[in-house]
């Protein structure tokens, strides 16, 4: 087959490696996000702020 | 209801509309892609109705691998390849959630976050599919031959990427 293009292994192209590294990065980022307790901390802060606001309103009414 | 406060039916309804539009006006590549995404959504809904598990990550990996194979097998262009890559991203996020379950066990915080990640990717998939459809319609509106974009109307006499004769 004189006209056949030479076969190349397409799996070792640079963009494939970049894609795999990107996928691993996204997977790790999602794992760190699942491990994070930031949502709980924000919820706790929100509750704390609500308590403080209630106290401030109560004190303001007293004066 | 999903993490983005969008009813889960909206995803299926939009995918169904895109599939119908693809059948009516587009070629077999978009029909295949939209049908694969619709089947993925329907499979997840059926699994939830049958087993009641809101985060069936092992089933999701299985379904997403099948969907990615269907979409990425000889894609028609960059849009289809990009939609296929979003499936690969979804698979890595399922894997990240599995590692989290193994390391820390179930937490409501992680489940909510996992839902949000998957919902954002599903939204991106619908946006990409819609963008692909709008791109085809835009080309048609600009005067391109409609039949050029419907594969079964195309009869190329030569392959588009034939190797050069005599060159090596």
gemmi code that builds the backbone of each chain (N, CA, C; Angstrom):
import gemmi

chains = {
    "A": [
        ("UNK", (0.840, -1.198, 0.000), (0.000, 0.000, 0.000), (0.876, 1.250, 0.000)),
        ("UNK", (1.277, 1.719, -1.160), (2.203, 2.857, -1.195), (1.570, 4.153, -0.730)),
        ("UNK", (0.241, 4.294, -0.821), (-0.394, 5.560, -0.451), (-0.830, 5.624, 1.007)),
        ("UNK", (-0.665, 4.538, 1.743), (-1.136, 4.530, 3.128), (-0.269, 5.436, 3.988)),
        ("UNK", (-0.949, 6.249, 4.831), (-0.205, 7.112, 5.743), (0.418, 6.251, 6.836)),
        ("UNK", (1.594, 6.639, 7.318), (2.211, 5.847, 8.388), (1.368, 5.884, 9.640)),
        ("UNK", (1.225, 4.739, 10.259), (0.422, 4.664, 11.481), (1.191, 5.251, 12.646)),
        ("UNK", (0.519, 6.058, 13.422), (1.158, 6.633, 14.610), (0.303, 6.299, 15.817)),
        ("UNK", (0.929, 6.182, 16.964), (0.192, 5.918, 18.187), (-0.334, 7.236, 18.734)),
        ("UNK", (-1.643, 7.432, 18.603), (-2.223, 8.735, 18.935), (-2.341, 8.957, 20.433)),
        ("UNK", (-2.112, 7.927, 21.249), (-2.312, 8.081, 22.686), (-1.186, 8.861, 23.340)),
        ("UNK", (-0.061, 8.972, 22.667), (1.068, 9.643, 23.300), (1.270, 11.048, 22.768)),
        ("UNK", (0.201, 11.647, 22.240), (0.284, 13.033, 21.804), (0.264, 13.948, 23.022)),
        ("UNK", (0.876, 15.142, 22.928), (0.931, 16.034, 24.100), (-0.445, 16.408, 24.628)),
        ("UNK", (-1.415, 16.635, 23.706), (-2.731, 17.077, 24.186), (-3.421, 15.991, 25.009)),
        ("UNK", (-3.110, 14.721, 24.701), (-3.684, 13.641, 25.508), (-3.152, 13.690, 26.929)),
        ("UNK", (-1.835, 13.925, 27.036), (-1.243, 14.015, 28.377), (-1.816, 15.205, 29.140)),
        ("UNK", (-1.951, 16.357, 28.439), (-2.527, 17.538, 29.091), (-3.949, 17.240, 29.558)),
        ("UNK", (-4.713, 16.535, 28.708), (-6.084, 16.188, 29.082), (-6.130, 15.282, 30.299)),
        ("UNK", (-5.247, 14.278, 30.334), (-5.248, 13.351, 31.478), (-4.847, 14.081, 32.753)),
        ("UNK", (-3.820, 14.952, 32.643), (-3.403, 15.720, 33.829), (-4.542, 16.638, 34.278)),
        ("UNK", (-5.239, 17.255, 33.316), (-6.372, 18.113, 33.658), (-7.471, 17.346, 34.362)),
        ("UNK", (-7.775, 16.135, 33.851), (-8.812, 15.307, 34.488), (-8.412, 14.948, 35.912)),
        ("UNK", (-7.137, 14.550, 36.088), (-6.680, 14.218, 37.438), (-6.789, 15.428, 38.358)),
        ("UNK", (-6.456, 16.614, 37.821), (-6.554, 17.842, 38.617), (-7.982, 18.133, 39.034)),
        ("UNK", (-8.928, 17.948, 38.088), (-10.342, 18.188, 38.418), (-10.819, 17.179, 39.456)),
        ("UNK", (-10.417, 15.906, 39.279), (-10.808, 14.888, 40.247), (-10.283, 15.197, 41.635)),
        ("UNK", (-9.018, 15.620, 41.702), (-8.431, 15.950, 43.008), (-9.111, 17.176, 43.622)),
        ("UNK", (-9.397, 18.186, 42.774), (-10.078, 19.389, 43.280), (-11.450, 19.035, 43.839)),
        ("UNK", (-12.175, 18.146, 43.117), (-13.497, 17.756, 43.616), (-13.362, 16.992, 44.933)),
        ("UNK", (-12.326, 16.125, 45.018), (-12.114, 15.369, 46.263), (-11.833, 16.319, 47.426)),
        ("UNK", (-10.987, 17.330, 47.192), (-10.701, 18.309, 48.249), (-11.963, 19.070, 48.646)),
        ("UNK", (-12.817, 19.330, 47.635), (-14.068, 20.034, 47.911), (-14.988, 19.153, 48.762)),
        ("UNK", (-15.018, 17.835, 48.482), (-15.866, 16.943, 49.268), (-15.344, 16.828, 50.699)),
        ("UNK", (-14.015, 16.879, 50.830), (-13.412, 16.762, 52.160), (-13.591, 18.034, 52.986)),
        ("UNK", (-13.776, 19.158, 52.291), (-13.816, 20.440, 52.991), (-15.055, 20.555, 53.867)),
        ("UNK", (-14.896, 21.175, 55.045), (-16.053, 21.438, 55.897), (-16.414, 22.923, 55.845)),
        ("UNK", (-16.035, 23.567, 54.739), (-16.282, 25.009, 54.617), (-17.777, 25.319, 54.689)),
        ("UNK", (-18.598, 24.454, 54.095), (-20.037, 24.691, 54.126), (-20.575, 24.688, 55.553)),
        ("UNK", (-20.106, 23.724, 56.348), (-20.541, 23.677, 57.749), (-20.094, 24.921, 58.502)),
        ("UNK", (-18.839, 25.342, 58.222), (-18.342, 26.538, 58.917), (-19.177, 27.766, 58.553)),
        ("UNK", (-19.498, 27.901, 57.251), (-20.309, 29.047, 56.830), (-21.683, 28.977, 57.492)),
        ("UNK", (-22.262, 27.758, 57.563), (-23.563, 27.611, 58.213), (-23.480, 28.025, 59.685)),
        ("UNK", (-22.416, 27.571, 60.358), (-22.256, 27.939, 61.762), (-22.115, 29.444, 61.930)),
        ("UNK", (-21.323, 30.053, 61.037), (-21.152, 31.509, 61.093), (-22.475, 32.215, 60.866)),
        ("UNK", (-23.261, 31.700, 59.901), (-24.555, 32.309, 59.618), (-25.457, 32.253, 60.843)),
        ("UNK", (-25.467, 31.123, 61.503), (-26.271, 30.987, 62.719), (-25.784, 31.957, 63.791)),
        ("UNK", (-24.458, 32.036, 63.939), (-23.876, 32.916, 64.964), (-24.241, 34.383, 64.690)),
        ("UNK", (-24.160, 34.772, 63.408), (-24.499, 36.150, 63.043), (-25.969, 36.417, 63.345)),
        ("UNK", (-26.840, 35.428, 63.039), (-28.271, 35.607, 63.312), (-28.510, 35.804, 64.804)),
        ("UNK", (-27.785, 35.049, 65.642), (-27.922, 35.199, 67.096), (-27.491, 36.595, 67.520)),
        ("UNK", (-26.348, 37.033, 66.990), (-25.842, 38.363, 67.352), (-26.809, 39.462, 66.915)),
        ("UNK", (-27.371, 39.317, 65.717), (-28.326, 40.310, 65.222), (-29.548, 40.385, 66.142)),
        ("UNK", (-29.991, 39.213, 66.585), (-31.135, 39.187, 67.495), (-30.802, 39.906, 68.799)),
        ("UNK", (-29.608, 39.649, 69.321), (-29.187, 40.293, 70.562), (-29.099, 41.801, 70.399)),
        ("UNK", (-28.522, 42.240, 69.239), (-28.387, 43.678, 68.982), (-29.767, 44.333, 68.927)),
        ("UNK", (-30.698, 43.656, 68.216), (-32.045, 44.213, 68.108), (-32.705, 44.304, 69.481)),
        ("UNK", (-32.484, 43.298, 70.311), (-33.062, 43.272, 71.647), (-32.492, 44.411, 72.498)),
        ("UNK", (-31.168, 44.595, 72.423), (-30.532, 45.665, 73.189), (-30.986, 47.030, 72.704)),
        ("UNK", (-31.117, 47.177, 71.390), (-31.545, 48.465, 70.841), (-32.942, 48.815, 71.314)),
        ("UNK", (-33.811, 47.787, 71.427), (-35.167, 48.035, 71.884), (-35.182, 48.451, 73.355)),
        ("UNK", (-34.246, 47.866, 74.133), (-34.184, 48.165, 75.557), (-33.860, 49.624, 75.827)),
        ("UNK", (-33.023, 50.219, 74.957), (-32.558, 51.580, 75.217), (-33.641, 52.540, 74.929)),
    ],
    "B": [
        ("UNK", (-35.553, 17.807, 42.816), (-34.887, 19.130, 42.839), (-33.380, 18.939, 42.920)),
        ("UNK", (-32.676, 19.670, 42.137), (-31.225, 19.500, 42.101), (-30.549, 20.548, 42.976)),
        ("UNK", (-29.229, 20.453, 43.053), (-28.472, 21.373, 43.901), (-28.532, 22.807, 43.387)),
        ("UNK", (-28.778, 22.999, 42.096), (-28.866, 24.350, 41.534), (-30.289, 24.879, 41.581)),
        ("UNK", (-31.155, 24.211, 42.367), (-32.558, 24.589, 42.490), (-33.285, 24.530, 41.153)),
        ("UNK", (-32.859, 23.625, 40.312), (-33.545, 23.394, 39.048), (-34.214, 22.030, 39.148)),
        ("UNK", (-35.531, 21.948, 38.884), (-36.170, 20.629, 38.914), (-35.503, 19.689, 37.918)),
        ("UNK", (-35.312, 18.441, 38.348), (-34.556, 17.479, 37.547), (-35.266, 17.219, 36.223)),
        ("UNK", (-36.581, 17.462, 36.181), (-37.318, 17.245, 34.929), (-36.889, 18.226, 33.858)),
        ("UNK", (-36.418, 19.411, 34.254), (-36.022, 20.408, 33.260), (-34.881, 19.885, 32.389)),
        ("UNK", (-33.930, 19.193, 33.043), (-32.804, 18.657, 32.268), (-33.308, 17.718, 31.183)),
        ("UNK", (-34.172, 16.777, 31.603), (-34.695, 15.816, 30.639), (-35.526, 16.479, 29.560)),
        ("UNK", (-36.324, 17.480, 29.963), (-37.180, 18.155, 28.986), (-36.327, 18.888, 27.948)),
        ("UNK", (-35.282, 19.594, 28.412), (-34.427, 20.319, 27.469), (-33.695, 19.343, 26.558)),
        ("UNK", (-33.186, 18.241, 27.140), (-32.496, 17.239, 26.317), (-33.446, 16.634, 25.296)),
        ("UNK", (-34.702, 16.398, 25.722), (-35.684, 15.820, 24.800), (-35.958, 16.781, 23.640)),
        ("UNK", (-36.108, 18.068, 23.959), (-36.356, 19.059, 22.907), (-35.159, 19.118, 21.955)),
        ("UNK", (-33.933, 19.103, 22.521), (-32.736, 19.145, 21.665), (-32.643, 17.892, 20.787)),
        ("UNK", (-33.045, 16.739, 21.349), (-33.013, 15.515, 20.558), (-34.012, 15.597, 19.405)),
        ("UNK", (-35.236, 16.083, 19.700), (-36.246, 16.231, 18.640), (-35.744, 17.187, 17.562)),
        ("UNK", (-35.144, 18.328, 17.976), (-34.642, 19.288, 16.995), (-33.516, 18.671, 16.176)),
        ("UNK", (-32.677, 17.852, 16.831), (-31.594, 17.195, 16.095), (-32.147, 16.216, 15.071)),
        ("UNK", (-33.194, 15.465, 15.469), (-33.798, 14.510, 14.535), (-34.407, 15.255, 13.340)),
        ("UNK", (-35.050, 16.398, 13.630), (-35.760, 17.105, 12.564), (-34.807, 17.849, 11.638)),
        ("UNK", (-33.741, 18.425, 12.193), (-32.968, 19.362, 11.376), (-31.489, 19.039, 11.282)),
        ("UNK", (-30.970, 18.164, 12.108), (-29.520, 17.967, 12.107), (-29.151, 16.554, 11.685)),
        ("UNK", (-27.870, 16.275, 11.726), (-27.379, 14.994, 11.243), (-27.297, 13.945, 12.324)),
        ("UNK", (-26.789, 12.789, 11.947), (-26.821, 11.654, 12.860), (-25.867, 11.827, 14.023)),
        ("UNK", (-24.840, 12.693, 13.886), (-23.904, 12.874, 14.982), (-24.575, 13.548, 16.174)),
        ("UNK", (-25.345, 14.612, 15.890), (-26.032, 15.299, 16.988), (-27.172, 14.441, 17.537)),
        ("UNK", (-27.826, 13.679, 16.664), (-28.873, 12.772, 17.140), (-28.272, 11.770, 18.117)),
        ("UNK", (-27.104, 11.217, 17.757), (-26.448, 10.230, 18.618), (-26.057, 10.853, 19.954)),
        ("UNK", (-25.484, 12.068, 19.900), (-25.025, 12.706, 21.129), (-26.190, 13.051, 22.044)),
        ("UNK", (-27.240, 13.673, 21.476), (-28.365, 14.069, 22.317), (-29.096, 12.843, 22.860)),
        ("UNK", (-29.187, 11.797, 22.041), (-29.862, 10.586, 22.502), (-29.061, 9.910, 23.615)),
        ("UNK", (-27.729, 9.947, 23.510), (-26.894, 9.342, 24.563), (-27.074, 10.088, 25.882)),
        ("UNK", (-27.099, 11.432, 25.822), (-27.280, 12.216, 27.050), (-28.677, 11.992, 27.630)),
        ("UNK", (-29.678, 11.915, 26.737), (-31.053, 11.680, 27.199), (-31.162, 10.302, 27.849)),
        ("UNK", (-30.527, 9.298, 27.236), (-30.576, 7.942, 27.800), (-29.862, 7.903, 29.150)),
        ("UNK", (-28.763, 8.654, 29.273), (-28.035, 8.720, 30.546), (-28.933, 9.306, 31.639)),
        ("UNK", (-29.607, 10.403, 31.301), (-30.527, 11.035, 32.261), (-31.649, 10.073, 32.642)),
        ("UNK", (-32.239, 9.405, 31.629), (-33.359, 8.487, 31.896), (-32.894, 7.303, 32.739)),
        ("UNK", (-31.678, 6.821, 32.484), (-31.168, 5.685, 33.254), (-30.987, 6.080, 34.721)),
        ("UNK", (-30.469, 7.292, 34.947), (-30.287, 7.741, 36.333), (-31.638, 7.921, 37.033)),
        ("UNK", (-32.612, 8.464, 36.291), (-33.935, 8.654, 36.887), (-34.564, 7.306, 37.228)),
        ("UNK", (-34.434, 6.344, 36.302), (-34.999, 5.014, 36.545), (-34.311, 4.359, 37.739)),
        ("UNK", (-32.991, 4.523, 37.829), (-32.251, 3.937, 38.959), (-32.724, 4.546, 40.277)),
        ("UNK", (-32.932, 5.870, 40.268), (-33.390, 6.525, 41.499), (-34.785, 6.056, 41.886)),
        ("UNK", (-35.652, 5.914, 40.866), (-37.018, 5.469, 41.153), (-37.041, 4.028, 41.673)),
        ("UNK", (-36.126, 3.205, 41.152), (-36.109, 1.791, 41.545), (-35.474, 1.597, 42.918)),
        ("UNK", (-34.328, 2.268, 43.147), (-33.545, 1.972, 44.348), (-33.520, 3.105, 45.365)),
        ("UNK", (-33.918, 4.303, 44.962), (-34.005, 5.418, 45.896), (-32.679, 5.972, 46.349)),
        ("UNK", (-31.588, 5.648, 45.640), (-30.274, 6.147, 46.034), (-30.018, 7.474, 45.311)),
        ("UNK", (-29.887, 8.594, 46.054), (-29.708, 9.879, 45.375), (-28.315, 10.065, 44.778)),
        ("UNK", (-27.316, 9.328, 45.265), (-25.959, 9.446, 44.699), (-25.411, 8.057, 44.359)),
        ("UNK", (-25.937, 7.456, 43.292), (-25.453, 6.110, 42.927), (-24.152, 6.210, 42.122)),
        ("UNK", (-23.034, 6.467, 42.823), (-21.802, 6.806, 42.093), (-21.265, 5.654, 41.256)),
        ("UNK", (-21.395, 4.408, 41.736), (-20.895, 3.292, 40.930), (-21.726, 3.133, 39.653)),
        ("UNK", (-23.044, 3.234, 39.797), (-23.910, 3.183, 38.621), (-23.617, 4.360, 37.690)),
        ("UNK", (-23.340, 5.530, 38.276), (-23.069, 6.713, 37.463), (-21.800, 6.519, 36.646)),
        ("UNK", (-20.769, 5.927, 37.266), (-19.533, 5.684, 36.514), (-19.815, 4.746, 35.344)),
        ("UNK", (-20.557, 3.666, 35.615), (-20.891, 2.701, 34.565), (-21.659, 3.391, 33.430)),
        ("UNK", (-22.688, 4.155, 33.783), (-23.516, 4.808, 32.761), (-22.718, 5.862, 32.003)),
        ("UNK", (-21.864, 6.602, 32.715), (-21.108, 7.666, 32.055), (-20.016, 7.113, 31.146)),
        ("UNK", (-19.424, 5.976, 31.525), (-18.430, 5.358, 30.630), (-19.114, 4.932, 29.331)),
        ("UNK", (-20.280, 4.302, 29.437), (-21.010, 3.893, 28.231), (-21.363, 5.113, 27.383)),
        ("UNK", (-21.864, 6.177, 28.041), (-22.255, 7.379, 27.309), (-21.037, 8.015, 26.632)),
        ("UNK", (-19.910, 8.049, 27.354), (-18.697, 8.640, 26.775), (-18.234, 7.844, 25.561)),
        ("UNK", (-18.340, 6.506, 25.626), (-17.935, 5.684, 24.480), (-18.834, 5.989, 23.284)),
        ("UNK", (-20.158, 6.069, 23.549), (-21.100, 6.339, 22.451), (-20.814, 7.705, 21.830)),
        ("UNK", (-20.505, 8.710, 22.668), (-20.318, 10.064, 22.136), (-18.938, 10.202, 21.493)),
        ("UNK", (-17.927, 9.625, 22.105), (-16.558, 9.873, 21.651), (-16.096, 8.911, 20.554)),
        ("UNK", (-16.900, 7.901, 20.199), (-16.501, 7.006, 19.119), (-16.600, 7.763, 17.797)),
        ("UNK", (-15.463, 8.113, 17.227), (-15.384, 8.874, 15.972), (-16.290, 10.104, 16.023)),
        ("UNK", (-15.957, 11.107, 16.857), (-16.803, 12.305, 16.942), (-16.740, 13.132, 15.653)),
        ("UNK", (-17.833, 13.873, 15.398), (-17.927, 14.631, 14.156), (-17.078, 15.896, 14.195)),
        ("UNK", (-16.792, 16.403, 15.360), (-16.035, 17.655, 15.420), (-15.707, 17.997, 16.851)),
        ("UNK", (-15.230, 19.223, 17.027), (-14.779, 19.631, 18.356), (-15.925, 19.725, 19.356)),
        ("UNK", (-17.116, 20.138, 18.901), (-18.229, 20.265, 19.838), (-18.597, 18.898, 20.418)),
        ("UNK", (-18.683, 17.895, 19.550), (-19.019, 16.564, 20.039), (-17.905, 16.030, 20.934)),
        ("UNK", (-16.648, 16.291, 20.567), (-15.530, 15.832, 21.388), (-15.548, 16.533, 22.747)),
        ("UNK", (-15.884, 17.832, 22.764), (-15.938, 18.562, 24.033), (-17.032, 18.010, 24.934)),
        ("UNK", (-18.202, 17.700, 24.339), (-19.285, 17.106, 25.137), (-18.830, 15.756, 25.695)),
        ("UNK", (-18.089, 14.984, 24.884), (-17.551, 13.721, 25.381), (-16.584, 13.930, 26.539)),
        ("UNK", (-15.768, 14.974, 26.449), (-14.826, 15.263, 27.534), (-15.541, 15.643, 28.821)),
        ("UNK", (-16.702, 16.285, 28.717), (-17.440, 16.591, 29.951), (-17.864, 15.302, 30.658)),
        ("UNK", (-18.128, 14.247, 29.864), (-18.444, 12.949, 30.484), (-17.223, 12.414, 31.230)),
        ("UNK", (-16.031, 12.600, 30.632), (-14.815, 12.131, 31.309), (-14.612, 12.903, 32.616)),
        ("UNK", (-14.893, 14.221, 32.586), (-14.785, 15.020, 33.809), (-15.755, 14.488, 34.864)),
        ("UNK", (-16.969, 14.149, 34.420), (-17.959, 13.593, 35.340), (-17.435, 12.309, 35.988)),
        ("UNK", (-16.787, 11.462, 35.181), (-16.268, 10.188, 35.717), (-15.200, 10.463, 36.771)),
        ("UNK", (-14.329, 11.451, 36.530), (-13.298, 11.758, 37.539), (-13.939, 12.278, 38.827)),
        ("UNK", (-15.045, 13.021, 38.711), (-15.698, 13.543, 39.921), (-16.373, 12.403, 40.695)),
        ("UNK", (-16.968, 11.447, 39.956), (-17.488, 10.257, 40.648), (-16.347, 9.564, 41.398)),
        ("UNK", (-15.181, 9.467, 40.744), (-14.037, 8.802, 41.380), (-13.590, 9.577, 42.619)),
        ("UNK", (-13.561, 10.915, 42.507), (-13.211, 11.729, 43.676), (-14.175, 11.505, 44.824)),
        ("UNK", (-15.461, 11.340, 44.491), (-16.460, 11.111, 45.544), (-16.264, 9.734, 46.177)),
        ("UNK", (-15.910, 8.750, 45.355), (-15.661, 7.407, 45.896), (-14.484, 7.450, 46.870)),
        ("UNK", (-13.409, 8.163, 46.487), (-12.253, 8.271, 47.386), (-12.672, 8.956, 48.679)),
        ("UNK", (-13.501, 9.989, 48.573), (-13.984, 10.672, 49.776), (-14.786, 9.717, 50.665)),
        ("UNK", (-15.671, 8.910, 50.042), (-16.484, 7.953, 50.815), (-15.576, 6.952, 51.537)),
        ("UNK", (-14.526, 6.501, 50.828), (-13.609, 5.528, 51.434), (-12.855, 6.170, 52.589)),
        ("UNK", (-12.397, 7.418, 52.378), (-11.543, 8.062, 53.386), (-12.369, 8.543, 54.577)),
        ("UNK", (-13.480, 9.257, 54.290), (-14.197, 9.941, 55.367), (-15.611, 9.443, 55.591)),
        ("UNK", (-16.109, 8.566, 54.718), (-17.488, 8.132, 54.874), (-18.473, 9.170, 54.367)),
        ("UNK", (-19.756, 8.872, 54.568), (-20.793, 9.765, 54.057), (-20.896, 11.036, 54.899)),
        ("UNK", (-20.944, 12.186, 54.217), (-21.255, 13.445, 54.897), (-22.249, 14.212, 54.033)),
        ("UNK", (-23.161, 14.882, 54.687), (-24.170, 15.653, 53.953), (-23.512, 16.761, 53.141)),
        ("UNK", (-22.479, 17.369, 53.750), (-21.747, 18.436, 53.068), (-21.197, 17.948, 51.725)),
        ("UNK", (-20.568, 16.759, 51.738), (-19.961, 16.236, 50.512), (-21.028, 15.860, 49.497)),
        ("UNK", (-22.148, 15.305, 49.974), (-23.199, 14.924, 49.036), (-23.780, 16.150, 48.334)),
        ("UNK", (-24.002, 17.212, 49.090), (-24.512, 18.445, 48.500), (-23.533, 18.995, 47.476)),
        ("UNK", (-22.253, 18.970, 47.857), (-21.222, 19.468, 46.953), (-21.137, 18.611, 45.685)),
        ("UNK", (-21.234, 17.292, 45.875), (-21.193, 16.355, 44.732), (-22.349, 16.639, 43.785)),
        ("UNK", (-23.542, 16.840, 44.322), (-24.690, 17.195, 43.487), (-24.422, 18.465, 42.694)),
        ("UNK", (-23.851, 19.459, 43.377), (-23.609, 20.736, 42.707), (-22.620, 20.564, 41.544)),
        ("UNK", (-21.543, 19.804, 41.782), (-20.571, 19.568, 40.695), (-21.256, 18.911, 39.501)),
        ("UNK", (-22.036, 17.851, 39.766), (-22.669, 17.109, 38.675), (-23.700, 17.987, 37.963)),
        ("UNK", (-24.420, 18.794, 38.741), (-25.425, 19.667, 38.118), (-24.787, 20.716, 37.223)),
        ("UNK", (-23.657, 21.258, 37.661), (-22.977, 22.244, 36.811), (-22.496, 21.604, 35.519)),
        ("UNK", (-22.006, 20.381, 35.606), (-21.538, 19.714, 34.387), (-22.712, 19.406, 33.464)),
        ("UNK", (-23.844, 18.965, 34.056), (-25.030, 18.699, 33.231), (-25.491, 19.980, 32.532)),
        ("UNK", (-25.428, 21.094, 33.262), (-25.795, 22.379, 32.652), (-24.847, 22.720, 31.510)),
        ("UNK", (-23.549, 22.471, 31.721), (-22.573, 22.745, 30.665), (-22.827, 21.861, 29.445)),
        ("UNK", (-23.206, 20.595, 29.681), (-23.495, 19.699, 28.560), (-24.667, 20.210, 27.731)),
        ("UNK", (-25.721, 20.646, 28.426), (-26.887, 21.164, 27.708), (-26.508, 22.434, 26.946)),
        ("UNK", (-25.690, 23.288, 27.575), (-25.271, 24.526, 26.904), (-24.436, 24.204, 25.661)),
        ("UNK", (-23.534, 23.220, 25.781), (-22.706, 22.848, 24.630), (-23.557, 22.269, 23.505)),
        ("UNK", (-24.522, 21.401, 23.881), (-25.397, 20.807, 22.866), (-26.235, 21.893, 22.191)),
        ("UNK", (-26.763, 22.824, 23.010), (-27.531, 23.930, 22.445), (-26.671, 24.823, 21.565)),
        ("UNK", (-25.422, 25.050, 21.998), (-24.507, 25.859, 21.204), (-24.170, 25.198, 19.885)),
        ("UNK", (-24.011, 23.883, 19.923), (-23.748, 23.124, 18.693), (-24.921, 23.260, 17.720)),
        ("UNK", (-26.149, 23.129, 18.258), (-27.350, 23.272, 17.432), (-27.453, 24.694, 16.875)),
        ("UNK", (-27.218, 25.697, 17.745), (-27.302, 27.092, 17.298), (-26.253, 27.373, 16.229)),
        ("UNK", (-25.081, 26.761, 16.353), (-24.023, 26.937, 15.369), (-24.476, 26.428, 13.998)),
        ("UNK", (-25.098, 25.236, 13.985), (-25.588, 24.693, 12.725), (-26.685, 25.554, 12.117)),
        ("UNK", (-27.612, 26.021, 12.980), (-28.690, 26.880, 12.493), (-28.137, 28.213, 11.988)),
        ("UNK", (-27.127, 28.729, 12.689), (-26.518, 29.989, 12.267), (-25.873, 29.867, 10.902)),
        ("UNK", (-25.191, 28.748, 10.671), (-24.574, 28.528, 9.362), (-25.643, 28.436, 8.275)),
        ("UNK", (-26.738, 27.737, 8.619), (-27.833, 27.611, 7.659), (-28.427, 28.982, 7.356)),
        ("UNK", (-28.621, 29.794, 8.413), (-29.203, 31.128, 8.228), (-28.290, 32.018, 7.408)),
        ("UNK", (-26.979, 31.784, 7.493), (-26.033, 32.611, 6.752), (-25.892, 32.159, 5.304)),
        ("UNK", (-26.663, 31.181, 4.899), (-26.685, 30.835, 3.491), (-25.942, 29.574, 3.125)),
        ("UNK", (-25.389, 28.856, 4.127), (-24.734, 27.603, 3.787), (-25.771, 26.585, 3.326)),
        ("UNK", (-25.342, 25.682, 2.474), (-26.257, 24.655, 2.004), (-26.663, 23.763, 3.170)),
        ("UNK", (-27.958, 23.677, 3.399), (-28.449, 22.905, 4.537), (-28.003, 21.450, 4.444)),
        ("UNK", (-28.021, 20.881, 3.241), (-27.733, 19.457, 3.097), (-26.284, 19.132, 3.434)),
        ("UNK", (-25.447, 20.176, 3.447), (-24.037, 19.949, 3.777), (-23.879, 19.414, 5.190)),
        ("UNK", (-24.821, 19.763, 6.068), (-24.695, 19.389, 7.469), (-25.469, 18.122, 7.818)),
        ("UNK", (-26.136, 17.538, 6.819), (-26.876, 16.310, 7.081), (-26.116, 15.174, 6.407)),
        ("UNK", (-25.486, 14.313, 7.203), (-24.545, 13.343, 6.617), (-25.161, 12.457, 5.552)),
        ("UNK", (-26.443, 12.060, 5.714), (-26.981, 11.133, 4.711), (-27.359, 11.841, 3.415)),
        ("UNK", (-27.227, 13.168, 3.376), (-27.398, 13.879, 2.111), (-26.061, 14.125, 1.421)),
        ("UNK", (-24.968, 13.739, 2.081), (-23.637, 14.025, 1.531), (-23.127, 12.824, 0.762)),
        ("UNK", (-22.573, 13.062, -0.377), (-21.971, 11.985, -1.140), (-20.603, 12.430, -1.630)),
        ("UNK", (-19.644, 12.497, -0.727), (-18.331, 12.974, -1.179), (-17.693, 11.963, -2.128)),
        ("UNK", (-17.147, 12.484, -3.202), (-16.525, 11.589, -4.172), (-15.148, 11.151, -3.704)),
        ("UNK", (-14.513, 11.978, -2.880), (-13.197, 11.601, -2.353), (-13.221, 11.811, -0.844)),
        ("UNK", (-12.485, 11.007, -0.105), (-12.413, 11.271, 1.339), (-11.730, 12.592, 1.617)),
        ("UNK", (-12.167, 13.253, 2.686), (-11.669, 14.599, 2.963), (-10.212, 14.581, 3.395)),
        ("UNK", (-9.749, 13.504, 3.960), (-8.399, 13.497, 4.518), (-7.548, 12.424, 3.847)),
        ("UNK", (-7.660, 12.318, 2.524), (-6.882, 11.277, 1.851), (-5.399, 11.614, 1.924)),
        ("UNK", (-4.587, 10.620, 2.043), (-3.152, 10.887, 2.084), (-2.645, 11.337, 0.728)),
        ("UNK", (-1.637, 12.172, 0.737), (-1.087, 12.669, -0.513), (-0.468, 11.543, -1.321)),
        ("UNK", (-0.746, 11.531, -2.621), (-0.236, 10.462, -3.466), (1.252, 10.685, -3.694)),
        ("UNK", (2.019, 9.673, -3.414), (3.446, 9.736, -3.674), (4.249, 10.384, -2.569)),
        ("UNK", (3.611, 11.058, -1.651), (4.360, 11.672, -0.555), (4.496, 10.666, 0.573)),
        ("UNK", (5.528, 10.812, 1.339), (5.738, 9.858, 2.437), (6.184, 10.609, 3.676)),
    ],
}
model = gemmi.Model(1)
for chain_id, residues in chains.items():
    chain = gemmi.Chain(chain_id)
    for i, (resn, *xyz) in enumerate(residues, 1):
        res = gemmi.Residue()
        res.name, res.seqid = resn, gemmi.SeqId(i, " ")
        for name, pos in zip(("N", "CA", "C"), xyz):
            atom = gemmi.Atom()
            atom.name, atom.element = name, gemmi.Element(name[0])
            atom.pos, atom.b_iso = gemmi.Position(*pos), 0.0
            res.add_atom(atom)
        chain.add_residue(res)
    model.add_chain(chain)
structure = gemmi.Structure()
structure.add_model(model)
structure.setup_entities()
